[in-house]
Amino acid sequence: MTRSHHFDHILLFVVVALMGIGLVMVYSASSVASLATMADGLYYFKRQLVWVITGLLAMLGFSLVPYQKLEKLAVPLLGFSVFLLILVLIPGVARDIGGARRWLRFGGIGFQPSEFAKICFVIYIAHSISMHQDRIKNFWHGLLPDLAIAAVLFALIYKEPNLSTAALILGTYLILYFLGNGSLAYLSALGAIGISGIFLLIFQAGYRIRRLMAFLDPWENAQTSGYHIIQSLVAIGSGGFLGLGLGQSRQKFFILPERHTDFIFAIICEELGMIGGIVVLAIFFALIWRGVYIATRAPDNFGFLLASGITAIIGLQVVVNIGVVLSLMPTTGITLPFISYGGSSLLFLAIGMGILLNISRYGSVRHTLDESRATPFSGQFNDPLASGLTRRR
């Protein structure tokens, strides 16, 4: 397979821009709290800076690793991610924060196995679907094996508990199954069952019910379950069109919870106004656009599905996080990619971007590929096993 020496520079610029915005906004949103609690106004900023540098190095490193090598590691990576997800549920092994066991610590460094599992899952599903195109529409041999894997990851992550990330895993699988030319009948049924099941799980925990009720009417319990979303809307409304100015947030003075993590977009809108919020959304749109572009130019099915899955994770996280901040969705624990404070999410999403950059190195020279081989959206494959994947237009 021919490889170009040039990767997608637009994608690289977009990711670096998001990390830069994240660094500035993490400092602005957390400086007051970190000064009060850590006696260091730069505490969270410095930690985030370390993760940004680590993420950039990891991204550049993975951009040099041929993505085809990941296909050979798909099963071991998935198995290791499952092992870590089981490990995190063992009492006394994982850190218990706020009643949730989501973090493991090695050498003083903590990370969330669920973030690692998202990338491993996409690699495995992209490998599985691309390898089994001849039976993708068969329930027992095409759908059920991959669905079982998705269900195992869903169950393990849900037990942490982390329903939002578990649902993200399921949503990513449905997108890849669709793009893999799976049965629309099965896809519709899975979607309906999945949505119904998530609603049932919401009613299994009191705090999830309270979040749902707060979403429907936050003013009913303005000082308790509705407090988060009300203060988020106050921050956004206070910013108006042009914002209060960088560093001038009022909500960061211990008013808006999770101001430098899940609700950092509210601080962006408060300080930089609607203009700032639109710019951030436009940058995310550019990232998703480049991801789709790279996927459609990938020289093989695995590359197409891998790029699509990584892009889907980013897109889904952005939609959910912004939806929560704008009170369009119930509160969840999904962070804003590359901007919210947090090392695990940033590192593994940066690795995903590195993989995307590597795929773009091959796609940029697709015109040099032998015409007898599959090209994106051609719908024609000489290999009978691959003939099922006519990429959806």
N, C-alpha and C positions, 0 to 999 in steps of 0.2 A: 504494500500500500504506500503510495507516494505521500510524502509529508512536506508541507510548507514550513519555512523557518519563521513565518510571521503569524502571530496570534492576533486575536481581535483586540485592537488597541482601545476601541470605544468601550468595550466591556471592562477592561482594566481601569480605564479612567473613571468610569461610573462607580465601580466598587471602591476605588481609592477615595472618590468624592464622598461617598456615603460614610466610609470610615472616618474621614476627616470631620464631616458634619457631626457624626456621633461623638467624637472626642470633645468637640467644642460644647455640644449640648449636654453631655454627661457632666462636664466640669460646671457648666452654668447651673444645671438642675440639682447637682449634688453638693456644691461647695458649702452651702449653709449647713446642711445636715452633717457633712463630714467634718466640718470645723467644730461643730457642737459635740459630736459623738466620738470623733477620733482625734480631736485637737490638731487636725491637719486639713485645711480646706482643699488640698490637692489629693487626698487619700484615694478616692474613687477614680479620679482622673489618671493618676499614676498607674494604678492597677489596670485600668482600661488601656492605657498606652502600651503597657507590656503585652497585653493580648492582641492589640492591633498590630504591633511589630511582629509578634509570633504568627498571627494570621496572614500577614503579607508574605512572610517568608514561606509559610506552608503553601499559600496560593501559588507563589512563583515556583516552588519546588514541584508541586503536582502538575503545573503547566508543562513541565519538562518530562513527565512520566507518560509514555504512550498509554492512552486510555484503554487500549485492547488488553493490557496486562491486568487491568482490574477485573475483566471478565473471568480470568483464570482464578482470581481470588474471591469471586462472588460468594461461593459457599462457605469458605473459611471465615470471611469477614462477617457474614450473617451469623454463623455459629458463635463467633466471639462476642458479637453484640448481644445475642440472646443470653450468653453466659453472664455478661455484665449486668443485664437487666434482671436476671435471677439473683445475682450477687447483691444488688442494691436493695432487694426485698428481705434479705436475711437480717434479723434483728441484731443490732450492735455493729454491723459492718458499715452501713451507710449513715450519713449525717441526717438526723431528723430535724427539719426546720419547719416550724409552723404545722407540725402534724404530718408532713410529707417526707418520704424517703426517696430523694431523687439524686443525691450527690454522693460520689465516692471520692476519697482523698488518697493520693499517692504522693509521697514525698512532700507533703504540705500543700500540694496543688489539688484543688477540687474540680470535678467536672461532672456533667450529667450524662450518663450512658444513653439516655433517650435521644440526645442530640447526635451522638455517634451512630445510633441505630437508624436514624432517618436516612443518613447517607448510605449506610450498608444495605438498607432495605431497597433503596432505589437501584443500587448496583445489581443486587440479586434479581429483582423483578425485571429490570431491563435485560439481563442475561437470560432469564427463564423464558420470557415472552419471545425474544428473538430466536431462541433455540427451538421453540416448540410451536412455530407458526402453523405447522400442518394440523395441529389439533387445538388451536386457540379457542375455537367456538364449541369444542366438546366440553360438556360440564365436568365429567369425571376426570378426564386426563388433561384438559386445558385450563379450566377455571379453578377447580377445587384445590389442586396442590398449592397454587400461589395464594389463593384465598385463605387456606389453612395457615400459611406462613404469616399473612397479614393479621389473621385472627390471634395468633400466638403473641405477636408483638403488641397488638392492641390490648390484649388481656394483661400482659406484663406491665405495660406503661400505665394502664388504667389503675392497676393495683398500687401504684406509688403513693397517692393517687394523682393522675395527670390526664384527665379526660380530654382536654383540649389537644394535647400532643398525640394522644391515641387516635382521636378523630382525624387529625392531620395525616397520620399514617394511612388510615382508611381512604381518605379523600385522594391522596397521592396514588394509591393503588387503582382506584376507579379511573383516574385520568389516564394512567398508563395502560390499563386494560382497554379503554376506549381507543387510545392512539395505536394500540397493538392490533386493532381491527377485531376486537372481541365482539361477541354477540350483544346487540343492542337490547334484546329482550332480557338477557341475564343482567346487563348493566343497569337497566331500569329497575329490575327487581332488587338488585343489590343496593341501589341508591335508596329505594323506598324502605327496605328493611334496615339499612344503616341509619337513616334519619330517625326512623321510629325507635330503633334500639337506643340511640343516643338520648332521645327524649325520655325513654324509660329509665336510663341510667341517671339522668338528671334528678329524677324524683326519688332516687335511692339514697340521696344525701341531703341533709337539711341545708347545708351552706349553698349547694347548687340551686335548691328551690328558692332560697332567699335571693340569690343572684338573678334568677329568672324573674322573680316578682319585682326586684329593683329595676330591671330592664323595662318591664311593662309599666311601672309607675314609680320612678325613683323618689318622688316627693312624698310618697306614703310613709317611707321610713328614711327621712332625709338625714338623720344623725347616725344611722346604722348601716343597713345594707345598701341604701341609695347614696351614701355619702361619696363614695368613689366617683361615681358617674356625674353627680351634681357638680363636684369640684372640678372635674375634667371639663365640663361644659362652661363653668364659670371662667376657667383659664382661657379657653378658646374664645369665648365672648369678650373677655377683657382685652385680648390682643387686637380685636377689630381687623381692619384691613392692613395696616402697616406694622402693628405690634407695639409693645411697650419699649422695645429696644433690647438688644442682646445683653443678657445678664440682669435684666430689670424685672424678672418674674416676681410676682407677689405670692403665688401659690406654692413656690418652693420653700417658703418659710413655714414648714411643717403643717401645711394645710392640705395639699394634694398628696395622697399616699402614692407610693411607687413612682415618684416623679422622675427618677432617672432610669427606671426600668420599663415596666409595662405601659406607663402613661407619659413617656417622654415626648410623644407627639403633641400632647396638650401643651407642654412647656414651649415647644417649638412654635406653636400657633400663638401662644401668649406673648412671647418675646419678639417673634418675627412676623406675626400677623398671618392673615390668610395668604398673603403673597409668599411668605416663607413656607407655609404648609403646602401650597400648590407646587412650589419649586421642588420640595422633597418628593412629593408624589410623582412629579414629572421625571425625576431621576430614577425612581423605582420603575416607572413605566419604561424608561430607556433600558434598564437592566433586563426587564422581562422581554422587551422587544429583541434585544441582542440574544437572549437565551433561545427564543423561538427561531430567530434567524440562524443561529448556529445549529440548532436541532435539524432544521429543514435542509441544511447543507451537509449534514453528516454523511459520510460515505457508506455507512452500513446501518443495519437495523439496531444493533446494540448502541451505537453512538447516538442515533436518533432518539431512542427511548431514554438513554442515560441523560442526555442534555435536556430532554423534555421533563424528566422527573425532577432534576435539580431545579429547573426553572419553576416547576409547579410548586415545590416546597416554598420557594421564596415568595411566589405570587400568593399562595394561600395564607402564609404568615402575615404578609402585608395587609391583605383584605381583612383578616380576622382582627389584627391589632388596631388598624384604623377604624374598623367597624365598632369595636369596643369603645375606643376613645370618643367617637362621635355619637355614642349611644344608639348605634344601629344594630348592635348585637349584645347579648349578655356578657358580663365580665368573665374573661378567661385569663390564663397565665401565659399567653403567647406574646413573645417580645417582638419589637420592630427590628427586622434584620439589619445588622451592621451599625445600628444607631443606639439601641437600648444597651444599658450596662449589662455585662455578662460575658465571661470568657468562653464557656463551652459553645454557646450558640455562635458566637463570632468566629471561633476557630474552625468549627466543622463546616459552617457555611462558606468560609474562605477556602477551605479545601474543595468544597463543591465548585466554587468559582474557578479554582485552579484546574479542575477536571474539565470544566466548560472551555477554558482557554486552550487546553490541550486538544479538545475535539475541534475547536476552530482552526487549529493548525492544519488539520487534514481536510476539513471542508473547504478551505480557501483555495484548494487546487483540485476541486472535484472535476473540472473540465479535462484534467490530464488522466483521469482514471479510464481504464478500458471500458469502452462503450457497452461491452457485453455484461458489465456488472451493474448491480442495482444502484440507482441514484434516487435521491429523495423525491417523492411525489411522482415518480415515473410510472408507478403502478405495474411495471414489467420486470419480472425476475426470471433469469434462466434457471436458477436453483428451484426445483419444485417445492422444497421445504420452505422456501422463503416467499413463495408466490402468494401466500395469504395476506401478506402485509402490504396492502395498497393504502398508503398513508391517507388518512382522512383529510379531505380538502376543507 
